[in-house]
Amino acid sequence: MNGALAIELVGVRKVFDGRVAVDDLSLAVPVGSVFGLLGPNGAGKTTTIRMIMDILGPDRGEVRLSGRPRRLEDSQRIGYLPEERGLYRKMAVDEHLAFLGELHGIGRRRARALAHEWLERVGLADRARARVETLSKGMQQKIQLAGTVLHDPELLILDEPFAGLDPINQSLFRELIADFRRRGRTILFSTHVMEHAEKLCDRIALIARGRVVLAGELAAIKRERGGNLWRAAGRGPLATAAAAVAGVEQVLPAGEGAVRLVLAAGAAPGEVLRRLVESVEITEFRSEEPDLESIFVRTVQDAH
């Protein structure tokens, strides 16, 4: 990454029928990064992506691509997978993909060649002449993926790309993102599933109620938030005992017989442990780097 920004939103706001969907939102997506736009359902992720794609215009603020307002020709260098998937169901599979390639400025002959290359890559070469509507749901998901990247975009924007995918296609999507990352492309994807973001992202922005409540490099965020997360294991009603200890802000499940404890700022871990052993038998007590799920839950709760 060279410091240049692929996407920048500055003070963006969007209101629907008096309801604020996105409120004074700013974020910066560096060129060559894998950027996760995270948040619970209804947080404003899809509205934000639609403004980036110029499907919706912001009521206030500015959206920039490569440091300038979006232009019509930018569609040729963007691969966009919307949350609501759509296919031309009556078309033959290869014609469908070639048509999408042509929409992105590729000549017909080249578009047809690329369509067949991608059908080989996703294991559907033998279904090239089949109608889209005859394919299984999993096969249609592969066609949607191929259509998103057929034109080899510089910028990939995926809205909840893993929603509804079977495990095989989830793996295919992850491989594609990894391949784009290796080639220095920029990927922005939204998700409410923290496991996907934790495995794939360099940077994140967490949205709650239309506002960015946490943003930055994922590794730095985890380092900064690691000092107050502890893992405890033992015998007895550990979660109940921990919840009653002063200085414990939150108790999270961590498998059978174990919990994660989020300590308040300034709380002394030794004192927390002393109080715990008064109530239950403790077999493990150690500092732990927080996973993104823990950070997500706590940050969203704090934002409400």
C-alpha positions as CSV (number, residue, x, y, z in Angstrom):
1,M,0.0,0.0,0.0
2,N,1.4,3.4,-1.0
3,G,-0.8,5.8,1.0
4,A,-3.2,6.6,-1.9
5,L,-6.9,6.1,-1.3
6,A,-9.1,4.0,-3.5
7,I,-12.3,5.2,-1.7
8,E,-12.9,8.1,0.6
9,L,-16.1,9.2,2.3
10,V,-16.3,12.6,4.0
11,G,-19.2,13.5,6.3
12,V,-21.7,11.4,4.3
13,R,-25.3,11.5,5.5
14,K,-28.4,9.7,4.1
15,V,-32.0,10.0,5.3
16,F,-35.0,7.9,4.2
17,D,-38.5,9.1,5.2
18,G,-37.2,10.9,8.2
19,R,-35.0,8.0,9.4
20,V,-31.2,8.6,9.4
21,A,-29.6,5.6,7.7
22,V,-26.0,7.0,7.5
23,D,-25.0,9.9,9.8
24,D,-21.9,12.0,9.2
25,L,-19.9,8.9,8.1
26,S,-16.2,9.2,7.1
27,L,-13.9,6.5,6.1
28,A,-10.8,5.9,4.0
29,V,-9.9,2.7,2.1
30,P,-6.2,2.6,1.0
31,V,-5.2,1.3,-2.4
32,G,-4.3,-2.4,-2.2
33,S,-6.1,-3.1,1.1
34,V,-8.8,-5.6,2.1
35,F,-11.2,-3.4,4.0
36,G,-14.1,-4.7,6.0
37,L,-17.2,-2.6,6.5
38,L,-18.7,-4.3,9.6
39,G,-21.8,-3.9,11.7
40,P,-25.1,-5.5,12.7
41,N,-27.9,-5.8,10.3
42,G,-29.5,-2.4,9.7
43,A,-26.4,-0.5,10.7
44,G,-26.1,1.3,7.3
45,K,-23.6,-0.9,5.5
46,T,-25.6,-1.4,2.3
47,T,-26.7,2.2,2.1
48,T,-23.0,3.2,2.4
49,I,-22.0,0.9,-0.4
50,R,-24.8,2.1,-2.6
51,M,-23.6,5.6,-2.2
52,I,-20.0,4.5,-3.1
53,M,-21.5,2.9,-6.2
54,D,-23.5,6.1,-7.0
55,I,-26.8,4.1,-6.9
56,L,-27.8,6.5,-4.2
57,G,-26.7,10.1,-3.8
58,P,-25.7,11.4,-0.3
59,D,-27.9,14.1,1.2
60,R,-24.7,15.6,2.5
61,G,-21.0,14.9,2.3
62,E,-18.8,13.7,-0.4
63,V,-17.8,10.3,-2.0
64,R,-14.4,10.1,-3.8
65,L,-12.8,7.4,-5.8
66,S,-9.0,7.7,-6.3
67,G,-9.2,11.2,-4.9
68,R,-12.0,12.6,-7.1
69,P,-15.8,12.5,-7.5
70,R,-17.0,9.3,-9.2
71,R,-17.1,9.3,-13.0
72,L,-19.3,7.2,-15.4
73,E,-16.2,5.4,-16.7
74,D,-15.3,4.2,-13.2
75,S,-17.7,1.3,-13.6
76,Q,-15.3,-0.4,-16.0
77,R,-12.7,-0.7,-13.2
78,I,-15.1,-1.8,-10.4
79,G,-16.5,-5.2,-9.7
80,Y,-19.7,-4.9,-7.7
81,L,-21.6,-7.7,-6.0
82,P,-24.9,-6.3,-4.5
83,E,-26.6,-7.7,-1.5
84,E,-29.7,-8.5,-3.7
85,R,-28.2,-11.0,-6.3
86,G,-29.6,-10.9,-9.8
87,L,-29.1,-13.1,-12.9
88,Y,-30.7,-13.1,-16.3
89,R,-32.3,-16.5,-15.8
90,K,-33.4,-17.2,-19.4
91,M,-30.0,-16.6,-20.9
92,A,-27.4,-19.3,-21.5
93,V,-24.6,-19.2,-18.9
94,D,-21.8,-18.3,-21.3
95,E,-23.9,-15.6,-23.0
96,H,-24.9,-14.2,-19.6
97,L,-21.2,-13.8,-18.6
98,A,-20.1,-12.4,-22.0
99,F,-22.9,-9.9,-21.8
100,L,-21.7,-8.7,-18.4
101,G,-18.2,-8.4,-19.8
102,E,-19.5,-6.2,-22.6
103,L,-21.3,-4.0,-20.1
104,H,-17.8,-3.3,-18.6
105,G,-16.4,-2.3,-22.0
106,I,-14.8,-5.6,-23.1
107,G,-15.2,-6.5,-26.8
108,R,-17.6,-9.4,-27.6
109,R,-15.0,-11.9,-28.7
110,R,-12.8,-11.2,-25.7
111,A,-15.8,-11.3,-23.4
112,R,-16.8,-14.7,-24.6
113,A,-13.3,-16.0,-24.2
114,L,-13.1,-14.7,-20.6
115,A,-16.6,-16.2,-19.9
116,H,-15.3,-19.7,-20.8
117,E,-12.1,-19.1,-18.8
118,W,-14.1,-18.3,-15.7
119,L,-16.4,-21.2,-16.2
120,E,-13.4,-23.5,-16.2
121,R,-12.1,-21.8,-13.1
122,V,-15.3,-22.3,-11.1
123,G,-15.9,-25.8,-12.5
124,L,-18.9,-25.1,-14.7
125,A,-17.4,-25.5,-18.2
126,D,-19.8,-28.3,-18.9
127,R,-22.8,-26.0,-18.2
128,A,-21.8,-23.2,-20.5
129,R,-24.8,-23.6,-22.9
130,A,-27.3,-24.4,-20.1
131,R,-29.9,-21.8,-19.2
132,V,-29.1,-20.0,-15.9
133,E,-32.5,-21.0,-14.4
134,T,-31.5,-24.7,-14.7
135,L,-28.5,-24.3,-12.4
136,S,-28.6,-25.1,-8.7
137,K,-28.4,-22.3,-6.2
138,G,-24.7,-23.1,-5.6
139,M,-23.9,-23.0,-9.3
140,Q,-25.7,-19.7,-9.7
141,Q,-23.6,-18.3,-6.9
142,K,-20.5,-19.2,-8.8
143,I,-21.9,-17.4,-11.9
144,Q,-22.6,-14.3,-9.9
145,L,-19.0,-14.4,-8.6
146,A,-17.6,-14.9,-12.1
147,G,-19.7,-12.0,-13.5
148,T,-18.4,-9.7,-10.8
149,V,-14.7,-10.2,-11.6
150,L,-14.8,-11.2,-15.3
151,H,-13.4,-7.8,-16.4
152,D,-10.5,-8.0,-13.8
153,P,-11.5,-4.9,-11.8
154,E,-9.0,-2.8,-9.9
155,L,-11.6,-2.3,-7.1
156,L,-13.9,-5.0,-5.8
157,I,-16.9,-4.0,-3.8
158,L,-18.9,-6.9,-2.3
159,D,-22.0,-6.4,-0.2
160,E,-22.4,-9.3,2.3
161,P,-20.7,-11.7,-0.2
162,F,-20.8,-14.7,2.1
163,A,-24.5,-14.5,2.8
164,G,-26.2,-17.8,1.9
165,L,-23.1,-19.4,0.4
166,D,-22.4,-23.1,1.0
167,P,-19.0,-24.0,2.4
168,I,-17.5,-24.8,-1.0
169,N,-18.5,-21.4,-2.4
170,Q,-17.3,-19.6,0.8
171,S,-13.9,-21.1,0.1
172,L,-14.1,-20.0,-3.5
173,F,-14.8,-16.4,-2.5
174,R,-12.0,-16.4,0.1
175,E,-9.6,-17.7,-2.6
176,L,-10.7,-15.0,-5.0
177,I,-10.1,-12.2,-2.4
178,A,-6.7,-13.7,-1.6
179,D,-5.8,-13.7,-5.3
180,F,-6.9,-10.1,-5.7
181,R,-5.0,-9.1,-2.6
182,R,-1.8,-10.7,-3.9
183,R,-2.1,-8.7,-7.1
184,G,-2.4,-5.4,-5.3
185,R,-6.1,-4.8,-5.9
186,T,-8.4,-3.1,-3.5
187,I,-11.3,-5.0,-1.9
188,L,-14.1,-3.5,0.2
189,F,-16.7,-5.9,1.6
190,S,-19.4,-5.7,4.1
191,T,-20.4,-8.3,6.6
192,H,-21.9,-8.9,10.0
193,V,-20.0,-12.2,10.4
194,M,-16.8,-11.3,12.2
195,E,-15.0,-14.6,11.5
196,H,-14.8,-13.6,7.8
197,A,-13.5,-10.2,8.5
198,E,-10.9,-11.4,11.0
199,K,-9.5,-13.9,8.5
200,L,-9.4,-11.6,5.5
201,C,-9.1,-7.9,6.4
202,D,-6.2,-5.5,6.8
203,R,-8.4,-2.7,8.0
204,I,-12.0,-2.4,9.3
205,A,-14.6,0.2,10.0
206,L,-17.3,-0.8,12.4
207,I,-20.7,0.9,11.9
208,A,-23.5,1.2,14.4
209,R,-26.6,3.2,13.8
210,G,-25.2,4.7,10.7
211,R,-22.0,6.0,12.4
212,V,-18.4,4.8,12.4
213,V,-17.7,3.8,16.0
214,L,-14.3,2.1,15.4
215,A,-11.9,2.1,12.5
216,G,-8.3,1.4,11.7
217,E,-5.8,-1.4,11.1
218,L,-7.2,-4.7,12.4
219,A,-3.9,-5.7,14.0
220,A,-3.5,-2.4,15.8
221,I,-7.1,-2.4,17.1
222,K,-6.6,-5.9,18.6
223,R,-3.3,-4.8,20.2
224,E,-4.9,-1.7,21.7
225,R,-7.9,-3.7,23.1
226,G,-5.9,-6.7,24.3
227,G,-5.0,-5.4,27.8
228,N,-8.4,-5.7,29.3
229,L,-9.4,-9.2,28.0
230,W,-8.7,-12.2,30.2
231,R,-9.5,-15.9,29.9
232,A,-10.6,-17.8,32.9
233,A,-11.4,-21.5,33.3
234,G,-12.5,-23.5,36.3
235,R,-15.1,-25.7,38.0
236,G,-18.4,-24.4,39.2
237,P,-20.7,-21.5,38.2
238,L,-17.9,-19.5,36.7
239,A,-19.9,-17.1,34.6
240,T,-22.2,-16.2,37.4
241,A,-19.3,-15.7,39.8
242,A,-17.4,-13.6,37.3
243,A,-20.4,-11.3,36.6
244,A,-20.6,-10.5,40.3
245,V,-17.0,-9.4,40.6
246,A,-16.2,-5.7,40.7
247,G,-14.2,-4.6,37.8
248,V,-15.6,-7.2,35.4
249,E,-17.6,-5.3,32.7
250,Q,-18.6,-8.2,30.5
251,V,-18.6,-12.0,30.6
252,L,-18.4,-13.8,27.3
253,P,-18.6,-17.6,26.7
254,A,-15.3,-19.3,25.7
255,G,-16.2,-23.0,25.5
256,E,-17.1,-25.5,28.2
257,G,-15.9,-24.5,31.6
258,A,-14.3,-21.2,30.4
259,V,-15.2,-17.6,29.9
260,R,-13.6,-14.4,28.6
261,L,-13.7,-11.5,30.9
262,V,-13.7,-7.9,29.7
263,L,-12.2,-5.8,32.6
264,A,-13.0,-2.2,33.2
265,A,-10.2,0.4,32.7
266,G,-8.0,0.4,35.7
267,A,-9.3,-2.9,37.1
268,A,-6.5,-5.0,38.7
269,P,-6.5,-8.5,37.2
270,G,-4.9,-9.9,40.4
271,E,-7.8,-8.6,42.5
272,V,-10.4,-10.0,40.0
273,L,-8.7,-13.4,40.3
274,R,-8.6,-13.2,44.1
275,R,-12.4,-12.5,44.2
276,L,-13.0,-15.4,41.7
277,V,-11.2,-18.0,43.8
278,E,-13.4,-17.1,46.7
279,S,-16.4,-18.5,44.8
280,V,-15.1,-21.1,42.4
281,E,-12.1,-23.3,41.7
282,I,-10.0,-21.6,39.0
283,T,-7.8,-23.7,36.8
284,E,-6.7,-21.0,34.3
285,F,-6.4,-17.3,34.3
286,R,-4.5,-15.5,31.6
287,S,-4.4,-12.4,29.4
288,E,-5.8,-12.9,25.9
289,E,-5.8,-11.0,22.6
290,P,-9.4,-10.2,21.9
291,D,-11.0,-11.7,18.8
292,L,-12.9,-9.5,16.5
293,E,-16.3,-10.9,17.7
294,S,-15.5,-9.7,21.3
295,I,-14.5,-6.3,20.1
296,F,-17.6,-6.1,17.9
297,V,-20.0,-7.0,20.6
298,R,-18.5,-4.6,23.2
299,T,-18.2,-1.7,20.7
300,V,-21.8,-2.0,19.5
301,Q,-23.1,-2.2,23.0
302,D,-21.1,0.8,24.0
303,A,-22.5,2.7,21.0
304,H,-26.1,2.2,22.1
